[in-house]
Structures are given as C-alpha cells and as structure tokens.
C-alpha cells in the first residue's frame, strides 16, 4: 500500500485548523455531536440480548 504523504499531510493540516477554529468559535461541541449522531451504528444494532422473565410463586 502506497501512502500519499503530501495528501495525508494537507488533510491533517486542514482538519487540525478546522478543529482549532471551531473550538475558538465555540461550535466544536456541535460538530462533535453531529458526528456522534451520524456515525455508523451497525455494530450496536446487531447486538441482541435475550431477556427472560422469572417469577416465583
């Protein structure tokens, strides 16, 4: 696998700059919340727990 270091570097610089700018503006929490809402939940949805009700008479 060949890594394109220039592209990786610039993407990292842009991401870091956006994080700093959003933090200074006070809207970084909003961006983090939207990432949380829209993340892939397939691993959570595939988990099923069996529930059994036991009663004693």
C-alpha positions as CSV (number, residue, x, y, z in Angstrom):
1,X,0.0,0.0,0.0
2,X,1.5,3.3,-1.1
3,X,0.8,6.2,1.2
4,X,0.4,9.6,-0.4
5,X,2.2,11.6,2.2
6,X,1.5,15.1,0.7
7,X,-2.2,14.4,0.6
8,X,-2.2,13.0,4.1
9,X,-0.2,16.0,5.4
10,X,-2.6,18.5,3.9
11,X,-5.7,16.7,5.0
12,X,-4.3,16.6,8.6
13,X,-3.4,20.3,8.4
14,X,-6.9,21.2,7.2
15,X,-8.6,19.0,9.9
16,X,-6.4,20.4,12.7
17,X,-7.1,24.0,11.5
18,X,-10.8,23.4,11.4
19,X,-10.8,21.9,14.9
20,X,-8.9,24.9,16.3
21,X,-11.1,27.4,14.5
22,X,-14.3,25.7,15.6
23,X,-13.1,25.5,19.2
24,X,-12.3,29.2,19.2
25,X,-15.7,29.9,17.9
26,X,-17.4,27.7,20.4
27,X,-19.1,25.4,17.9
28,X,-16.8,22.4,18.2
29,X,-19.3,20.7,20.5
30,X,-22.0,21.0,17.9
31,X,-19.7,19.4,15.3
32,X,-18.8,16.5,17.7
33,X,-22.5,16.0,18.4
34,X,-23.4,15.7,14.8
35,X,-20.5,13.2,14.3
36,X,-22.0,11.1,17.2
37,X,-25.5,11.2,15.7
38,X,-24.5,10.2,12.2
39,X,-21.9,7.6,13.0
40,X,-22.4,4.0,11.8
41,X,-24.4,2.2,14.4
42,X,-24.5,-1.2,12.7
43,X,-22.4,-2.8,15.5
44,X,-24.8,-1.5,18.2
45,X,-27.9,-2.5,16.3
46,X,-26.7,-6.1,15.6
47,X,-26.3,-6.8,19.4
48,X,-29.3,-8.5,20.8
49,X,-29.7,-9.6,24.4
50,X,-32.1,-12.3,25.4
51,X,-34.5,-11.2,28.1
52,X,-36.3,-13.7,30.3
53,X,-38.8,-13.1,33.0
54,X,-38.7,-15.3,36.0
55,X,-41.4,-15.3,38.6
56,X,-41.6,-17.2,41.8
57,X,-44.9,-18.4,43.0
